[in-house]
Amino acid sequence: MQRDMKIVEVEARAIDVGYFNVKYTTGRKSFESNSLIGTHMFPSLAPRQASNKRTTSAGEMAGDGCVVELDGISYFVGRDAIFHSSGKDPRKVLPEYSMSKKYLALMRGAMYYMAKDAGAEQELVIDHLVLGLPMNNYAEMAEALEERARGEHLVTSPGREGSMIRITVNHASVIPQPRGSLWNFGVENPGFNSKPAWSLVVDAGGGTLDWFLSHGKTPNWERSGAYPSSMLACSYAVADMIDPDWKERFDIVQQIDEAIRRRAPTFTVGAREFDMRTYQSAVDEVLHESVQAMLSKVEDTDNLSTILLTGGGATVYHDFIARNYPKLRHSMVLEPDPIFSNVRGFQIGAELYHARMKSQAR
């Protein structure tokens, strides 16, 4: 990393824009003689800012995050985004999500935090950035997202008028989301990549359940795929049984999601407490539908050496599959830190891409 008073350059970074949270890396950090990948996240909220409010001026609208302007509309993105929101945030799992203004605002929000971490007050240059896409739209959207990520991005710190930060991405790559977890798992388990065996990554994200089948390092695209129903659909199923309008309330959906993921007996909305046992059948129906879609595409599972469960809903899907498909138990491995496993893998990929390009330039 090179620094001066105005421009800071970093070699490799990664971003994973999800429906619940945005995960991003801040490079390698030294901890007890180990080189660890720094990971962080913030909620996937990008509320529009009213045109009569000066979000970039000192005062009431300041917070932890940044302002991103797109086509004349300002969006607040970051850890305090919920305090700038109207309270409603309808979410639909759409194939073109990566081409939306919201996605771009969230991606730039991650870049803002990267700049802050690197001490770049005016300008940050990222040599290689890696992002991921679900398996169901990777082939169609990867090139467009790479082009969208490359080049110049501007963000503004709230509460400090004129504090514009410029982030420039020299090179960008997009990979299938589950492949990030596979790379991360391979680095943490060195003997894994040397095995000439079949492995299946099951990535339980917010919007989609993705699966990635490979033999060693060679993918089988025909048997890999994604289903547009996962943890968000589980929360929506619960909300539909109580109050369908809750599906537009980010904070309530988040509470339901946390109760599902933590296997909590109850969750509370306002002053009301709800017993999760009442809604478990609705959650199980979503899980069954998505798992069946995956198994129908994968077909033969008898020769799977490893089934790696990752993503924010990894524990939920791990328990469901183990309970309902007992013959798969012996192959199942639960990622120790599933929320960040994909983005850590993206970072590893960014480092490899950067090193390769640097070597080719010599």
QUIPEFEN-V474566 format. One record per residue. N is the residue number from 1. RES is the residue in one small letter. PHI is phi in whole degrees, -180 to 180 (999 if undefined). PSI is psi in degrees with one decimal (none if undefined). D_CENTER is the distance of its C-alpha to the mean C-alpha in whole Angstrom. Layout:
N&RES&PHI&PSI&D_CENTER ; N&RES&PHI&PSI&D_CENTER
This chain:
1&m&999&127.9&25 ; 2&q&-108&140.6&28 ; 3&r&-131&144.0&29 ; 4&d&-143&-168.9&31 ; 5&m&-70&-23.0&32 ; 6&k&-118&-44.6&30 ; 7&i&-112&129.4&28 ; 8&v&-116&132.8&25 ; 9&e&-115&134.2&24 ; 10&v&-127&152.1&21 ; 11&e&-84&-45.7&21 ; 12&a&-145&136.8&17 ; 13&r&-147&165.1&14 ; 14&a&-145&149.0&10 ; 15&i&-138&137.3&7 ; 16&d&-126&101.9&4 ; 17&v&-90&110.5&4 ; 18&g&-108&-178.8&4 ; 19&y&-82&-24.7&7 ; 20&f&-98&-46.2&8 ; 21&n&-141&156.7&6 ; 22&v&-105&122.9&5 ; 23&k&-106&143.1&5 ; 24&y&-150&162.7&8 ; 25&t&-111&157.5&11 ; 26&t&-125&33.9&15 ; 27&g&80&-164.1&17 ; 28&r&-89&137.6&19 ; 29&k&-124&137.0&21 ; 30&s&-84&129.3&24 ; 31&f&-146&114.7&24 ; 32&e&51&51.5&28 ; 33&s&67&8.5&28 ; 34&n&-106&149.7&25 ; 35&s&-102&104.7&22 ; 36&l&-108&149.5&19 ; 37&i&-82&122.3&16 ; 38&g&-75&125.5&15 ; 39&t&-128&146.0&11 ; 40&h&-150&169.2&11 ; 41&m&-154&162.9&9 ; 42&f&-147&160.1&10 ; 43&p&-67&147.4&10 ; 44&s&-81&64.3&9 ; 45&l&-120&137.6&13 ; 46&a&-142&67.0&15 ; 47&p&-66&140.3&19 ; 48&r&-69&146.1&21 ; 49&q&-101&132.4&24 ; 50&a&-58&139.3&28 ; 51&s&-66&-20.1&30 ; 52&n&-91&7.1&32 ; 53&k&-113&133.0&30 ; 54&r&-89&85.0&30 ; 55&t&-70&-16.6&27 ; 56&t&-98&5.2&27 ; 57&s&-99&157.5&31 ; 58&a&-62&142.6&31 ; 59&g&137&-146.3&32 ; 60&e&-63&-27.9&30 ; 61&m&-93&2.2&27 ; 62&a&-66&155.4&26 ; 63&g&-179&-179.0&22 ; 64&d&-81&101.1&20 ; 65&g&158&-162.7&18 ; 66&c&-145&168.5&19 ; 67&v&-108&129.1&20 ; 68&v&-117&125.1&19 ; 69&e&-103&126.8&22 ; 70&l&-133&118.3&22 ; 71&d&53&42.1&25 ; 72&g&82&0.3&27 ; 73&i&-110&133.1&24 ; 74&s&-98&135.7&23 ; 75&y&-122&138.0&19 ; 76&f&-97&127.7&19 ; 77&v&-131&135.4&15 ; 78&g&146&-169.2&14 ; 79&r&-66&-26.3&15 ; 80&d&-101&18.5&18 ; 81&a&-60&-32.4&17 ; 82&i&-63&-26.5&18 ; 83&f&-79&-7.7&22 ; 84&h&-107&2.5&22 ; 85&s&-94&155.0&21 ; 86&s&-76&-10.6&23 ; 87&g&104&-17.5&22 ; 88&k&-108&137.3&21 ; 89&d&-151&78.4&18 ; 90&p&-64&136.0&18 ; 91&r&-128&126.6&15 ; 92&k&-123&137.3&16 ; 93&v&-81&102.4&14 ; 94&l&-114&142.0&15 ; 95&p&-60&-31.5&15 ; 96&e&-94&20.7&16 ; 97&y&-53&-40.8&13 ; 98&s&-69&-13.0&12 ; 99&m&-101&2.6&15 ; 100&s&-81&160.8&16 ; 101&k&-65&-36.3&17 ; 102&k&-61&-45.6&14 ; 103&y&-60&-45.6&11 ; 104&l&-63&-41.3&13 ; 105&a&-63&-42.1&14 ; 106&l&-67&-40.7&11 ; 107&m&-61&-43.8&10 ; 108&r&-68&-30.3&14 ; 109&g&-62&-40.7&13 ; 110&a&-63&-39.7&11 ; 111&m&-64&-36.4&14 ; 112&y&-60&-45.6&16 ; 113&y&-68&-32.5&15 ; 114&m&-63&-42.3&16 ; 115&a&-63&-42.5&19 ; 116&k&-62&-44.9&20 ; 117&d&-62&-37.2&19 ; 118&a&-83&-3.6&21 ; 119&g&76&23.5&24 ; 120&a&-89&101.1&24 ; 121&e&-81&-24.2&26 ; 122&q&-123&-40.2&27 ; 123&e&-152&134.4&25 ; 124&l&-123&135.8&22 ; 125&v&-116&121.5&22 ; 126&i&-105&119.1&19 ; 127&d&-71&-45.7&21 ; 128&h&-137&124.5&18 ; 129&l&-116&134.0&14 ; 130&v&-117&133.7&12 ; 131&l&-125&171.5&9 ; 132&g&-129&158.3&8 ; 133&l&-134&150.7&9 ; 134&p&-61&157.1&10 ; 135&m&-64&-26.7&14 ; 136&n&-77&-15.5&15 ; 137&n&-134&13.2&15 ; 138&y&-60&-49.5&15 ; 139&a&-62&-37.9&18 ; 140&e&-80&-30.1&19 ; 141&m&-110&-13.0&16 ; 142&a&-59&-48.2&16 ; 143&e&-63&-42.2&19 ; 144&a&-66&-38.3&18 ; 145&l&-70&-38.1&15 ; 146&e&-58&-45.3&16 ; 147&e&-64&-37.0&19 ; 148&r&-68&-33.9&17 ; 149&a&-79&-31.0&16 ; 150&r&-71&151.4&19 ; 151&g&99&-151.7&22 ; 152&e&-97&138.0&22 ; 153&h&-134&135.4&20 ; 154&l&-117&136.2&21 ; 155&v&-136&157.7&20 ; 156&t&-128&132.0&23 ; 157&s&-76&129.2&23 ; 158&p&-71&151.9&24 ; 159&g&82&-1.4&28 ; 160&r&-136&91.3&29 ; 161&e&-58&131.2&30 ; 162&g&84&2.9&30 ; 163&s&-86&65.4&28 ; 164&m&-81&136.1&26 ; 165&i&-116&131.0&23 ; 166&r&-103&126.2&23 ; 167&i&-117&125.8&20 ; 168&t&-115&127.1&21 ; 169&v&-106&115.4&19 ; 170&n&-74&-45.9&22 ; 171&h&-136&144.3&20 ; 172&a&-137&142.9&17 ; 173&s&-132&146.6&15 ; 174&v&-122&130.7&13 ; 175&i&-124&160.6&13 ; 176&p&-61&134.2&12 ; 177&q&-54&-47.1&9 ; 178&p&-64&-24.0&11 ; 179&r&-64&-28.7&13 ; 180&g&-60&-45.9&11 ; 181&s&-64&-36.5&12 ; 182&l&-64&-43.2&15 ; 183&w&-65&-43.1&16 ; 184&n&-64&-43.7&15 ; 185&f&-64&-38.4&17 ; 186&g&-65&-37.4&20 ; 187&v&-69&-40.7&20 ; 188&e&-77&-18.3&20 ; 189&n&-130&81.2&22 ; 190&p&-53&-32.2&25 ; 191&g&-75&-13.1&27 ; 192&f&-64&-46.7&24 ; 193&n&-69&-19.8&24 ; 194&s&-84&-8.4&28 ; 195&k&-80&126.1&28 ; 196&p&-82&67.5&29 ; 197&a&-136&162.1&28 ; 198&w&-83&137.3&25 ; 199&s&-136&149.7&22 ; 200&l&-127&122.5&19 ; 201&v&-96&125.2&16 ; 202&v&-111&108.4&14 ; 203&d&-105&102.1&11 ; 204&a&-90&90.2&11 ; 205&g&-92&-170.4&8 ; 206&g&-74&-48.5&8 ; 207&g&-93&-34.5&10 ; 208&t&-134&153.4&11 ; 209&l&-99&114.6&13 ; 210&d&-106&148.1&12 ; 211&w&-139&144.0&15 ; 212&f&-135&114.4&16 ; 213&l&-103&133.5&20 ; 214&s&-147&156.5&22 ; 215&h&-112&102.7&25 ; 216&g&65&-120.0&25 ; 217&k&-99&0.7&23 ; 218&t&-97&116.9&24 ; 219&p&-77&153.4&22 ; 220&n&-111&97.6&23 ; 221&w&-70&-32.1&22 ; 222&e&-63&-34.1&24 ; 223&r&-100&0.3&23 ; 224&s&-93&162.0&19 ; 225&g&174&-164.1&17 ; 226&a&-153&155.2&15 ; 227&y&-128&128.6&16 ; 228&p&-78&48.5&15 ; 229&s&-157&117.9&15 ; 230&s&-150&-129.4&14 ; 231&m&-67&-36.2&13 ; 232&l&-63&-41.2&13 ; 233&a&-64&-33.9&16 ; 234&c&-63&-45.9&18 ; 235&s&-65&-40.7&18 ; 236&y&-64&-35.8&19 ; 237&a&-63&-38.9&22 ; 238&v&-68&-45.5&23 ; 239&a&-60&-40.1&23 ; 240&d&-60&-29.6&25 ; 241&m&-80&-16.9&28 ; 242&i&-111&-58.5&28 ; 243&d&-157&104.5&27 ; 244&p&-56&-26.5&26 ; 245&d&-64&-20.0&25 ; 246&w&-64&-21.5&23 ; 247&k&-64&-17.2&20 ; 248&e&-97&0.4&20 ; 249&r&-103&105.5&20 ; 250&f&-57&-45.1&16 ; 251&d&-66&-36.9&18 ; 252&i&-73&-43.5&20 ; 253&v&-59&-38.8&17 ; 254&q&-64&-39.9&15 ; 255&q&-65&-41.8&18 ; 256&i&-65&-44.3&19 ; 257&d&-59&-44.2&15 ; 258&e&-64&-38.9&16 ; 259&a&-64&-40.0&20 ; 260&i&-66&-47.9&19 ; 261&r&-68&-34.2&16 ; 262&r&-91&2.0&19 ; 263&r&55&38.7&22 ; 264&a&-71&142.7&23 ; 265&p&-70&-26.7&27 ; 266&t&-143&165.6&27 ; 267&f&-140&155.9&24 ; 268&t&-120&133.1&26 ; 269&v&-125&116.5&26 ; 270&g&63&-123.5&28 ; 271&a&-102&6.1&32 ; 272&r&-103&137.9&31 ; 273&e&-110&136.5&30 ; 274&f&-121&135.8&29 ; 275&d&-85&118.0&29 ; 276&m&-64&-22.9&26 ; 277&r&-61&-28.9&29 ; 278&t&-66&-27.7&30 ; 279&y&-113&1.6&26 ; 280&q&-62&-35.1&25 ; 281&s&-64&-35.7&27 ; 282&a&-68&-40.1&25 ; 283&v&-65&-45.7&22 ; 284&d&-62&-33.6&23 ; 285&e&-64&-41.1&24 ; 286&v&-65&-45.4&21 ; 287&l&-61&-44.3&20 ; 288&h&-62&-44.7&23 ; 289&e&-61&-46.1&22 ; 290&s&-72&-39.4&19 ; 291&v&-66&-39.6&20 ; 292&q&-64&-38.1&24 ; 293&a&-62&-40.8&22 ; 294&m&-65&-50.2&20 ; 295&l&-66&-30.8&24 ; 296&s&-66&-33.6&26 ; 297&k&-81&-39.6&24 ; 298&v&-71&-36.1&24 ; 299&e&63&-103.3&27 ; 300&d&-70&122.3&29 ; 301&t&-114&-3.2&27 ; 302&d&-64&-29.2&30 ; 303&n&-99&16.2&30 ; 304&l&-78&119.1&26 ; 305&s&-78&-38.8&26 ; 306&t&-138&131.5&23 ; 307&i&-116&105.4&20 ; 308&l&-95&118.1&17 ; 309&l&-95&124.2&15 ; 310&t&-144&179.0&12 ; 311&g&91&168.5&8 ; 312&g&-60&-27.8&9 ; 313&g&-102&21.4&12 ; 314&a&-58&-46.2&13 ; 315&t&-64&-39.5&16 ; 316&v&-63&-48.5&17 ; 317&y&-71&-36.3&17 ; 318&h&-58&-49.4&19 ; 319&d&-66&-39.3&22 ; 320&f&-67&-45.6&22 ; 321&i&-66&-43.0&23 ; 322&a&-62&-35.4&25 ; 323&r&-77&-36.4&27 ; 324&n&-104&-15.8&27 ; 325&y&-132&68.9&27 ; 326&p&-60&-25.7&29 ; 327&k&-71&-13.1&30 ; 328&l&-91&-9.3&27 ; 329&r&-57&-41.4&26 ; 330&h&-66&-20.1&28 ; 331&s&-98&-9.6&25 ; 332&m&-81&135.2&22 ; 333&v&-131&127.2&20 ; 334&l&-96&123.3&18 ; 335&e&-58&135.8&15 ; 336&p&-64&-34.7&17 ; 337&d&-132&71.0&13 ; 338&p&-66&-26.6&11 ; 339&i&-63&-37.9&8 ; 340&f&-104&3.5&8 ; 341&s&-65&-39.9&10 ; 342&n&-63&-49.4&7 ; 343&v&-69&-29.3&7 ; 344&r&-65&-41.3&11 ; 345&g&-64&-37.9&12 ; 346&f&-60&-42.0&11 ; 347&q&-63&-42.6&13 ; 348&i&-60&-42.1&15 ; 349&g&-63&-42.6&16 ; 350&a&-61&-40.4&16 ; 351&e&-65&-41.2&19 ; 352&l&-66&-43.8&20 ; 353&y&-62&-43.6&20 ; 354&h&-62&-45.1&22 ; 355&a&-64&-39.7&24 ; 356&r&-65&-45.4&25 ; 357&m&-66&-36.4&26 ; 358&k&-65&-40.1&28 ; 359&s&-68&-39.6&30 ; 360&q&-68&-26.6&31 ; 361&a&-78&-13.6&32 ; 362&r&-74&none&34
